[in-house]
Amino acid sequence: MKKKVFLTIVMIFSLILAACGDNQADAEKSSGSNGEKKKLKVATEANYAPFVYLNQGEMTGFDVDFMNAVASEAGYEIELVNVGWDPLFVEVKSKLSDLGICAITINDERKQTYDFSVPYYLSTNKILVPEGSDIKSAADLKNDKVVAVLGGTTGQEAVESILGKNHANIKKFDNNNLAIMEMLSGGADAVVADNAVVEEYAKNNPDQNLVVITDDDGFEKEFYGIMFPKGSELKSDFDVAVTKVLENGTYAKIYEQWFGSEPDVATILAQQN
């Protein structure tokens, strides 16, 4: 009898140790062996100024500073990896990267494949044209105009909604700089892209005499989010962190540094609800 009792006690003790080991392994899996949050791999496209771009070989931009602030708030370290625009989506979907960021608009089509954080940026598409162009609005693009866009973006979708899907006058490129170069060389009449992208380019290249056209009726408001694989457990941590960064003034400081104006934080926060 004593032998059976002893064996029973040993078995119970072994089960307790095993359970503790499993719990410790789970904690280390999510937090790292030293109790700190693990480093996350963040896929991006470093040819998308002013959001993410290379400056003397280092990635910089609004999204870089914002991502660092949010990750710090959430308690994570991050490693930004420049993979390109289309590969960014493949990286996140296949979980080769933990998340992705690069002025990624949240829309219903993407939400079928990915999860997104709460919105962090209010955007709209704008039109970039040479000075003297007869294009004054989105509707003018219908007048047999050739439009250059970054393929796979809401800029492409916006132009397709005007001209028609896969219209012959829509030229798609791997990055916005190539689209702009096509216009400057005479191969396109206009470029349609995110407002900050075309505004930044026009401001930084005054010698090219470019004009940015705003058409709030022709283009809908968009909101950017951090992108995750479907079902990612990271989303809840980053939702909280994004909201805190927006509310505590950190976001406004980063925004003003990059865009020279105050952000519409109230509209972004209202969109989260």
MOVEN-V467551 format. One record per pair of residues at least 12 apart in sequence whose ideal C-beta (glycine too) atoms are under 10 Angstrom apart, sorted by the first residue. I is the first residue (numbers start at 1). J is the second residue. D is the distance in Angstrom with one decimal. If there is no record, write none. Layout:
((I	J	D) (I	J	D))
//
This chain:
((30	233	7.8) (30	234	9.7) (30	237	10.0) (31	75	8.8) (31	76	9.9) (32	76	9.9) (32	77	9.1) (36	75	7.9) (36	76	9.1) (36	77	7.9) (37	71	8.8) (37	74	7.6) (37	75	4.5) (37	76	4.5) (37	77	6.8) (37	237	8.7) (38	76	7.2) (38	77	7.6) (38	98	8.9) (39	71	9.4) (39	76	7.3) (39	77	4.2) (39	78	6.7) (39	79	5.8) (39	98	9.1) (40	67	9.8) (40	71	7.0) (40	74	9.3) (40	76	5.3) (40	77	7.1) (40	78	5.0) (40	79	7.2) (40	80	9.9) (40	97	8.2) (40	98	4.2) (40	99	6.4) (40	234	7.2) (40	238	9.6) (41	78	7.7) (41	79	5.4) (41	80	8.5) (41	81	5.9) (41	83	9.9) (41	91	8.2) (41	92	9.8) (41	95	9.6) (41	96	7.6) (41	97	4.6) (41	98	5.2) (41	99	8.0) (41	100	9.5) (42	63	9.6) (42	64	9.5) (42	67	6.3) (42	68	9.8) (42	71	8.1) (42	76	9.7) (42	78	5.0) (42	79	6.6) (42	80	5.0) (42	81	6.7) (42	83	10.0) (42	88	9.7) (42	91	9.5) (42	92	9.4) (42	97	6.4) (42	98	6.9) (42	99	5.6) (42	100	6.6) (42	101	6.1) (42	102	9.5) (42	226	8.6) (42	227	9.8) (43	80	8.2) (43	81	5.6) (43	82	8.4) (43	83	5.0) (43	84	9.0) (43	87	7.4) (43	88	4.7) (43	89	8.4) (43	90	8.7) (43	91	4.0) (43	92	5.9) (43	96	7.7) (43	97	3.8) (43	98	8.5) (43	99	7.5) (43	100	4.3) (43	101	8.0) (43	102	8.1) (43	227	8.6) (44	59	7.2) (44	61	9.0) (44	63	7.1) (44	64	8.0) (44	67	8.3) (44	80	5.6) (44	81	6.9) (44	82	6.1) (44	83	7.2) (44	84	9.1) (44	85	9.2) (44	88	6.4) (44	91	9.4) (44	97	8.9) (44	99	9.7) (44	100	6.5) (44	101	5.7) (44	102	4.6) (44	103	9.6) (44	104	9.5) (45	63	9.7) (45	82	7.0) (45	83	7.2) (45	84	5.5) (45	85	4.4) (45	86	8.8) (45	87	8.4) (45	88	5.7) (45	100	9.0) (45	101	9.4) (45	102	4.6) (45	103	8.7) (45	104	9.5) (45	150	9.3) (45	174	9.4) (45	175	7.3) (45	176	9.8) (46	58	9.4) (46	59	5.1) (46	60	8.8) (46	61	8.1) (46	63	10.0) (46	64	8.9) (46	80	8.0) (46	81	9.3) (46	82	4.0) (46	83	9.0) (46	84	8.7) (46	102	8.3) (46	175	9.8) (47	82	8.2) (47	84	7.9) (47	85	8.0) (47	102	9.3) (47	150	9.6) (47	174	8.4) (47	175	4.4) (47	176	7.6) (47	177	6.4) (47	178	8.9) (48	61	7.5) (48	62	9.9) (48	63	8.1) (48	85	7.7) (48	102	5.5) (48	103	6.0) (48	150	8.4) (48	153	9.9) (48	175	7.1) (48	176	6.7) (48	177	9.1) (48	193	9.4) (48	194	8.5) (48	196	9.6) (48	197	6.9) (49	61	6.4) (49	62	9.2) (49	176	8.3) (49	177	8.4) (49	196	8.8) (49	197	7.1) (49	200	5.7) (49	201	7.5) (49	204	8.1) (49	258	9.9) (50	62	5.5) (50	63	8.8) (50	64	10.0) (50	103	9.4) (50	194	9.9) (50	196	5.9) (50	197	7.5) (50	199	8.8) (50	200	4.6) (50	201	9.2) (50	203	9.6) (50	204	9.1) (50	258	5.5) (50	259	7.5) (51	63	4.3) (51	64	8.0) (51	66	8.8) (51	101	8.3) (51	102	6.1) (51	103	4.4) (51	104	9.6) (51	121	8.7) (51	123	9.9) (51	194	8.1) (51	196	7.0) (51	197	7.6) (51	200	9.1) (51	224	8.6) (51	258	8.6) (52	64	5.8) (52	67	8.9) (52	80	7.8) (52	82	7.9) (52	101	7.5) (52	102	5.3) (52	103	7.8) (53	82	9.7) (53	177	9.5) (53	200	9.6) (54	82	7.6) (58	80	9.9) (59	80	5.3) (59	81	9.2) (59	82	6.4) (60	258	9.7) (61	80	10.0) (61	101	10.0) (61	102	9.0) (61	103	9.3) (61	200	9.9) (61	258	7.4) (62	103	8.5) (62	121	8.1) (62	196	7.6) (62	200	9.7) (62	254	6.6) (62	255	7.2) (62	257	8.2) (62	258	4.2) (62	259	7.4) (63	80	9.1) (63	101	5.1) (63	102	6.1) (63	103	6.5) (63	104	9.1) (63	120	9.1) (63	121	8.4) (63	224	8.2) (63	226	9.2) (63	254	9.6) (63	258	9.4) (64	78	9.8) (64	80	6.6) (64	101	8.5) (64	102	9.8) (64	254	9.6) (64	258	9.9) (65	250	9.4) (65	251	9.8) (65	253	9.1) (65	254	4.8) (65	255	9.4) (65	257	7.4) (65	258	7.4) (66	101	7.9) (66	120	6.7) (66	121	8.1) (66	224	9.5) (66	226	9.1) (66	242	8.8) (66	245	7.4) (66	246	9.9) (66	250	8.7) (66	251	7.1) (66	254	5.6) (66	255	8.4) (66	258	9.1) (67	80	7.2) (67	99	8.8) (67	101	5.2) (67	102	9.7) (67	120	9.6) (67	226	7.5) (67	238	9.7) (68	80	8.8) (68	254	9.3) (69	241	8.4) (69	242	9.5) (69	244	9.5) (69	245	5.3) (69	248	9.8) (69	250	5.2) (69	251	7.6) (69	253	9.0) (69	254	6.5) (70	101	9.1) (70	117	8.2) (70	120	7.8) (70	226	7.3) (70	237	9.5) (70	238	6.3) (70	239	9.9) (70	240	9.7) (70	241	4.7) (70	242	5.5) (70	243	9.7) (70	244	8.5) (70	245	5.4) (70	246	9.5) (70	250	8.8) (70	251	9.1) (71	99	9.4) (71	226	9.7) (71	237	9.5) (71	238	8.1) (71	241	7.5) (72	241	8.3) (72	245	9.0) (72	250	9.4) (73	237	9.2) (73	238	8.9) (73	240	8.1) (73	241	3.9) (73	242	8.2) (73	243	9.4) (73	244	5.4) (73	245	5.6) (73	248	8.5) (73	250	7.9) (74	234	8.2) (74	236	9.7) (74	237	4.6) (74	238	5.6) (74	239	9.3) (74	240	7.2) (74	241	3.8) (74	242	8.7) (74	244	8.8) (74	245	9.5) (75	237	7.5) (75	241	8.3) (76	98	8.9) (76	99	9.7) (76	234	8.0) (76	237	7.5) (76	238	8.5) (76	241	8.7) (78	98	8.5) (78	99	8.5) (78	101	9.4) (79	97	9.3) (79	98	9.4) (80	97	9.8) (80	101	8.3) (80	102	9.8) (81	96	9.1) (81	97	6.5) (81	100	9.4) (82	102	9.6) (83	96	8.7) (83	97	7.6) (83	100	8.6) (83	102	9.7) (84	102	9.6) (84	174	7.3) (84	175	8.2) (85	102	7.1) (85	103	10.0) (85	104	9.6) (85	150	6.8) (85	151	7.9) (85	152	6.4) (85	153	7.7) (85	173	10.0) (85	174	6.9) (85	175	6.8) (85	176	9.5) (86	151	7.7) (86	152	5.9) (86	174	7.8) (87	100	9.8) (88	100	5.0) (88	101	8.7) (88	102	6.2) (88	104	8.0) (88	152	9.7) (88	227	8.1) (89	104	8.7) (89	110	8.3) (89	113	8.0) (89	114	7.7) (89	152	7.8) (89	227	7.9) (91	227	9.9) (91	229	9.5) (92	104	9.4) (92	113	9.0) (92	114	6.3) (92	115	9.5) (92	226	10.0) (92	227	5.5) (92	228	6.8) (92	229	5.7) (92	230	9.4) (92	232	9.0) (93	113	6.1) (93	114	6.9) (93	227	9.3) (93	229	6.4) (93	230	8.0) (94	229	8.0) (95	228	9.5) (95	229	4.9) (95	230	9.6) (95	232	8.4) (96	229	9.5) (97	227	9.5) (97	228	9.6) (97	229	8.6) (98	228	7.5) (98	229	7.9) (98	232	7.5) (98	234	6.3) (99	114	9.6) (99	115	9.3) (99	116	9.9) (99	117	8.5) (99	226	5.7) (99	227	6.3) (99	228	5.1) (99	229	8.0) (99	232	7.3) (99	234	6.3) (99	235	8.8) (99	238	7.5) (100	114	8.3) (100	226	7.4) (100	227	4.4) (100	228	7.9) (100	229	9.3) (101	117	9.2) (101	120	9.1) (101	224	8.3) (101	225	8.7) (101	226	5.3) (101	227	7.0) (102	224	8.9) (102	226	10.0) (102	227	8.8) (103	121	7.3) (103	123	7.1) (103	153	8.7) (103	154	9.7) (103	193	9.5) (103	194	5.7) (103	196	7.6) (103	197	7.6) (103	222	9.4) (103	224	5.5) (104	116	7.8) (104	121	9.5) (104	153	9.1) (104	154	9.4) (104	222	9.9) (104	224	5.8) (104	225	6.5) (104	226	7.8) (104	227	5.2) (105	119	9.6) (105	121	9.2) (105	123	7.0) (105	125	9.5) (105	153	7.6) (105	154	4.6) (105	155	9.3) (105	157	9.0) (105	194	8.3) (105	222	4.5) (105	223	7.0) (105	224	6.0) (105	225	8.0) (106	118	9.2) (106	119	6.3) (106	120	9.8) (106	121	9.9) (106	154	9.8) (106	222	7.7) (106	223	5.5) (106	224	6.9) (106	225	4.4) (106	226	9.7) (106	227	8.5) (106	271	9.2) (107	154	6.7) (107	157	8.1) (107	222	7.7) (107	223	9.3) (107	225	9.9) (109	154	9.8) (109	157	8.7) (110	154	9.6) (110	225	9.1) (110	227	7.5) (111	225	9.5) (111	227	9.9) (111	230	9.1) (112	230	8.7) (113	227	9.5) (113	229	9.0) (113	230	6.5) (114	225	9.1) (114	227	5.0) (114	228	6.4) (114	229	6.9) (114	230	6.2) (114	232	8.9) (115	225	9.0) (115	226	9.3) (115	227	7.5) (115	228	4.4) (115	229	7.1) (115	230	5.7) (115	231	6.9) (115	232	5.6) (115	234	8.9) (115	235	5.1) (115	238	10.0) (115	239	10.0) (116	223	9.1) (116	224	8.9) (116	225	3.6) (116	226	6.8) (116	227	5.8) (116	228	7.1) (116	235	7.9) (116	238	9.7) (116	239	9.5) (117	224	9.3) (117	225	4.8) (117	226	4.0) (117	227	8.0) (117	228	7.4) (117	234	9.0) (117	235	6.4) (117	236	9.5) (117	237	9.6) (117	238	4.8) (117	239	5.5) (117	240	9.7) (117	241	8.5) (117	242	5.2) (117	243	9.3) (117	272	9.3) (118	223	9.0) (118	225	6.9) (118	226	8.9) (118	235	9.2) (118	238	8.5) (118	239	5.0) (118	240	9.0) (118	241	9.8) (118	242	5.4) (118	243	6.3) (118	246	8.7) (118	268	8.6) (118	269	8.7) (118	271	7.9) (118	272	4.1) (118	273	9.0) (119	222	9.2) (119	223	3.6) (119	224	6.6) (119	225	5.5) (119	226	9.7) (119	242	8.2) (119	246	9.3) (119	267	9.3) (119	268	5.6) (119	269	8.7) (119	270	9.6) (119	271	4.8) (119	272	6.0) (120	223	7.8) (120	224	6.0) (120	225	6.5) (120	226	7.1) (120	238	9.7) (120	242	5.2) (120	243	9.1) (120	245	7.9) (120	246	6.9) (120	251	7.4) (120	263	9.7) (120	265	10.0) (120	268	6.6) (120	271	9.8) (120	272	9.1) (121	194	9.4) (121	196	8.6) (121	222	8.7) (121	223	6.6) (121	224	3.9) (121	225	8.3) (121	251	9.2) (121	255	8.6) (121	263	8.1) (121	264	9.9) (121	268	7.1) (122	195	9.4) (122	221	6.4) (122	222	7.6) (122	223	6.0) (122	224	8.2) (122	263	7.5) (122	264	5.6) (122	265	9.2) (122	267	5.7) (122	268	5.6) (122	271	7.7) (123	154	8.6) (123	194	5.2) (123	195	5.9) (123	196	6.9) (123	197	9.3) (123	219	9.6) (123	221	7.4) (123	222	4.7) (123	223	7.2) (123	224	6.2) (124	154	9.6) (124	158	9.1) (124	194	7.8) (124	195	5.4) (124	196	9.8) (124	214	7.8) (124	215	8.6) (124	216	6.9) (124	218	9.5) (124	219	5.1) (124	220	7.1) (124	221	5.5) (124	222	6.2) (125	138	8.4) (125	149	9.2) (125	153	8.8) (125	154	6.6) (125	155	5.3) (125	156	9.7) (125	157	9.0) (125	158	4.8) (125	159	8.4) (125	192	5.4) (125	193	6.6) (125	194	6.4) (125	195	7.0) (125	197	9.4) (125	198	8.7) (125	214	9.7) (125	215	8.6) (125	218	8.5) (125	219	4.4) (125	220	8.4) (125	221	9.8) (125	222	7.5) (126	138	9.5) (126	155	9.3) (126	158	9.9) (126	191	9.3) (126	192	7.4) (126	193	7.3) (126	194	7.6) (126	195	4.5) (126	196	9.0) (126	197	8.5) (126	198	5.2) (126	199	7.1) (126	202	9.7) (126	212	5.5) (126	213	6.2) (126	214	5.6) (126	215	7.5) (126	216	9.9) (126	218	9.7) (126	219	7.3) (127	140	8.6) (127	141	7.5) (127	145	9.8) (127	147	8.3) (127	155	9.8) (127	158	9.7) (127	159	9.4) (127	189	9.7) (127	190	5.3) (127	191	7.3) (127	192	5.5) (127	193	8.7) (127	195	10.0) (127	198	7.5) (127	211	8.6) (127	212	7.2) (127	213	4.1) (127	214	8.2) (127	215	7.0) (127	218	8.6) (127	219	8.7) (128	148	9.0) (128	176	9.3) (128	179	8.9) (128	180	6.8) (128	183	7.1) (128	188	9.9) (128	190	6.5) (128	191	4.3) (128	192	7.6) (128	193	7.0) (128	197	8.6) (128	198	4.1) (128	199	8.7) (128	201	6.9) (128	202	6.6) (128	208	10.0) (128	210	5.8) (128	211	7.4) (128	212	5.9) (128	213	7.7) (129	141	10.0) (129	145	9.2) (129	147	10.0) (129	183	7.7) (129	188	9.7) (129	189	7.0) (129	190	4.8) (129	191	7.8) (129	192	10.0) (129	198	9.5) (129	202	9.9) (129	210	7.0) (129	211	5.4) (129	212	8.3) (129	213	6.4) (130	183	7.2) (130	184	7.8) (130	186	9.4) (130	189	8.4) (130	190	8.7) (130	208	7.9) (130	209	6.6) (130	210	6.3) (130	211	7.3) (131	208	8.8) (131	209	4.1) (131	210	6.8) (131	211	5.5) (132	209	8.2) (132	211	8.4) (133	145	9.1) (133	183	9.8) (133	189	6.9) (133	190	7.1) (133	210	9.4) (133	211	6.9) (133	213	8.5) (134	189	9.0) (135	147	9.2) (135	189	6.5) (135	190	5.4) (135	211	8.9) (135	213	6.7) (136	211	9.6) (136	213	6.5) (136	215	8.6) (137	213	6.9) (137	214	9.3) (137	215	4.9) (137	217	8.0) (137	218	5.9) (137	219	10.0) (138	158	7.6) (138	159	8.5) (138	161	9.1) (138	162	5.9) (138	190	9.8) (138	192	8.2) (138	213	8.3) (138	214	9.9) (138	215	4.5) (138	216	9.8) (138	217	7.8) (138	218	2.8) (138	219	6.2) (139	162	7.4) (139	215	8.0) (139	217	8.9) (139	218	6.4) (140	162	9.6) (140	189	9.3) (140	190	8.7) (140	213	8.8) (140	215	9.2) (140	218	9.3) (141	158	9.6) (141	159	6.7) (141	162	5.4) (141	163	6.5) (141	167	9.9) (141	169	8.3) (141	170	9.5) (141	189	8.1) (141	190	6.6) (141	192	7.7) (141	215	9.7) (141	218	8.6) (142	162	6.2) (142	163	6.6) (142	164	9.7) (142	167	10.0) (142	169	9.4) (143	189	9.1) (144	163	9.9) (144	169	7.1) (144	189	8.9) (145	159	9.7) (145	162	9.7) (145	163	8.4) (145	169	6.5) (145	188	8.3) (145	189	4.3) (145	190	6.1) (146	163	9.9) (146	167	9.8) (146	168	8.8) (146	169	4.9) (146	170	8.0) (146	171	6.4) (146	182	8.7) (146	183	8.6) (146	186	9.6) (146	187	7.1) (146	188	4.6) (146	189	5.2) (146	190	7.8) (147	159	5.0) (147	160	9.7) (147	162	8.5) (147	163	7.2) (147	167	8.7) (147	169	6.3) (147	170	5.6) (147	171	7.0) (147	172	9.9) (147	179	8.9) (147	182	9.9) (147	183	8.8) (147	188	6.2) (147	189	6.8) (147	190	5.2) (147	191	7.2) (147	192	5.8) (148	169	10.0) (148	170	8.2) (148	171	4.7) (148	172	8.0) (148	173	6.3) (148	176	8.8) (148	178	8.0) (148	179	3.8) (148	180	7.3) (148	181	8.7) (148	182	4.6) (148	183	5.5) (148	184	9.9) (148	187	7.4) (148	188	3.9) (148	189	8.6) (148	190	7.3) (148	191	4.8) (148	192	7.9) (148	193	8.9) (149	170	6.4) (149	171	7.2) (149	172	5.9) (149	173	7.2) (149	176	8.5) (149	179	6.0) (149	182	9.9) (149	188	9.1) (149	190	9.5) (149	191	7.0) (149	192	5.5) (149	193	6.9) (150	172	7.4) (150	173	6.1) (150	174	7.5) (150	175	6.2) (150	176	5.0) (150	177	9.3) (150	178	8.3) (150	179	6.0) (150	191	8.9) (150	192	9.1) (150	193	6.3) (150	194	9.0) (150	197	8.6) (151	170	9.3) (151	171	9.1) (151	172	3.5) (151	173	6.4) (151	174	6.9) (151	175	9.3) (151	179	9.0) (152	172	7.8) (152	174	9.3) (153	172	9.1) (153	176	8.7) (153	192	9.2) (153	193	7.4) (153	194	7.9) (153	197	9.9) (154	192	9.5) (154	193	9.4) (154	194	8.1) (154	219	9.0) (154	220	8.9) (154	222	5.9) (155	172	9.7) (155	176	8.4) (155	179	8.7) (155	191	8.3) (155	192	4.7) (155	193	4.8) (155	194	6.9) (155	197	8.7) (155	198	9.5) (155	219	9.2) (155	222	9.9) (156	170	6.9) (156	171	10.0) (156	172	6.2) (156	173	9.9) (156	192	8.0) (156	193	9.6) (157	192	9.9) (158	192	6.0) (158	193	9.5) (158	215	10.0) (158	218	8.1) (158	219	5.5) (158	220	7.9) (158	222	9.1) (159	171	9.8) (159	172	9.7) (159	190	9.0) (159	191	9.8) (159	192	5.2) (159	219	9.8) (161	218	9.3) (161	219	9.2) (161	220	9.3) (162	192	9.0) (162	218	7.5) (162	219	9.5) (169	188	8.8) (169	189	8.7) (170	188	9.4) (170	192	9.2) (171	183	9.2) (171	187	7.0) (171	188	5.7) (171	191	9.5) (173	188	9.5) (173	191	9.2) (176	191	7.3) (176	192	10.0) (176	193	5.2) (176	194	8.3) (176	197	5.4) (176	198	8.1) (176	200	10.0) (176	201	7.7) (177	197	9.6) (177	201	8.1) (179	191	5.0) (179	192	8.6) (179	193	7.1) (179	197	9.7) (179	198	9.9) (180	193	8.4) (180	197	9.1) (180	198	8.2) (180	201	6.1) (180	202	9.6) (180	205	8.8) (180	208	8.9) (180	210	8.4) (183	208	9.8) (183	210	8.6) (184	205	9.3) (184	208	6.6) (184	210	8.5) (190	211	9.9) (190	213	8.2) (191	210	9.1) (191	212	10.0) (192	213	9.5) (192	215	10.0) (192	218	9.8) (192	219	8.2) (194	222	8.0) (194	224	8.8) (195	212	7.8) (195	214	7.6) (195	219	8.9) (195	222	9.4) (195	259	9.8) (196	258	8.2) (196	259	6.7) (197	212	10.0) (198	210	8.1) (198	211	9.6) (198	212	5.2) (198	213	8.9) (199	212	5.4) (199	214	9.5) (199	259	8.4) (200	212	9.8) (200	258	8.8) (200	259	8.5) (203	260	9.4) (221	267	8.4) (221	271	8.9) (223	267	9.0) (223	268	7.1) (223	271	5.5) (223	272	9.1) (224	268	9.5) (225	238	9.4) (225	239	9.6) (225	242	8.4) (225	271	10.0) (225	272	9.9) (226	238	5.7) (226	239	9.1) (226	241	9.5) (226	242	7.1) (239	272	8.2) (242	268	9.4) (242	269	10.0) (242	272	8.2) (243	268	9.7) (243	269	7.3) (243	272	6.6) (246	263	8.6) (246	265	5.6) (246	266	9.7) (246	268	6.3) (246	269	6.0) (246	272	8.4) (247	265	7.8) (247	269	7.3) (249	265	9.2) (251	263	6.5) (251	265	6.5) (251	268	8.4) (252	265	6.5))
//
